[in-house]
Amino acid sequence: MDKPRHIRFKELVPHRHEQQVAFRKKFWRAVIHVFAWTGMAILYYIAFSFFFDTPVEYRMKSSTRLLRNEYKKLDKRYDTIQRILDNVVERDRHIFRTLFESDPYSFDNDYGEKELAAHEELLSKTNRELGDLFFSKLNTLEKKASDQLYLIAEMEQHADSLKDGLNYIPAIQPVINKDLTLLTASYGMRIHPFYKTLTAHQGVDYTVSEGSRVFATADGRVSRVITQRTSSGNTVVINHGNGYETSYSHLGKIYVKQGQSVRRGDIIAQSGNSGLSLAPHLHYEIIHNGMRIDPVHYFFMELDYKDYRKIIRIAQSGMQSFD
């Protein structure tokens, strides 16, 4: 005979509860197993990675070792080359002192130190001091600009009055010297290369190889061609007819004759090593109303402001003359 319905329900409730408890135990056991195996896998991967390299890691480490070895070799080579270069520089300085009895001039170090000192001075000033300095320099600049405008107006008037006469004023360098590296001795008191005495060097020297082209620096007429044995060697003198004369000494081959008219830029000769000359070079002079003047201020047709400042610094270095 079947049991009553309410009795069967009471017997089923404990049975379902036991199933739920068993399910939860299995679920959490499975979760723990998953975490355990995951943890073991991670530990295994870490241990494997720590003791063993993958092919990619092996290639990268091998490449790194090779690069490190190459870097060490290059570093040693660099140190060796630097020592050799320092020795060469010092030997060149020694030769320079022996030949010219003066120290070579270093533009980069000199001006670099000045710029660094100026920068450090600015950093030490307060904002108020910087402002005062700025306005002071601005006022000075405005005054100089006003003066320059006045001078430019005067120069324009003077240029209009001269007109074609400008062609008869020396205004270019007598040799090709675009990099400004050929000027080796400037106007002023210099040690004579042969007599070893302090003498007036009344022109500029260009160290150019024999056979280099020499140009007339302004329009004019050749007044003298000297080929006799003199200390100046083969020389050409051009009279420009306005109080200016130019002289080109220690020449090789001469292309012009006395009385011949020339124009600015004409090739008048080749450079050489004639006369009392230490090495092949060109000695160039400008004479104005009988007085020799510094030619470095007469290159204005081919030099901008930056190049003019550079050649002035070169001229101030006081290098040894070649004649």
ABEGO torsion letter per residue (X at the ends): XBBBAAAAAAAAAAAAAAAAAAAAAAAAAAAAAAAAAAAAAAAAAAAAAAABBBAAAAAAAAAAAAAAAAAAAAAAAAAAAAAAAAAAAAAAAAAAAAAAGBBBBBAAAAAAAAAAAAAAAAAABBAAAAAAAAAAAAAAAAAAAAAAAAAAAAAAAAAAAAEAAAAABBABBABBBAAGAABABBBEBBBBAAAGBBBBBABBBBBBBBGBBBBBABBEBBABBBABBBAAEBBBBBBAGAGBBBBBBGBBBBABBBGBBBBBGBBABBBBABEBBABBBBBBBBBBGGBBBBAAAAAAAABBAAAAAAAAAAAAAGBBBAX
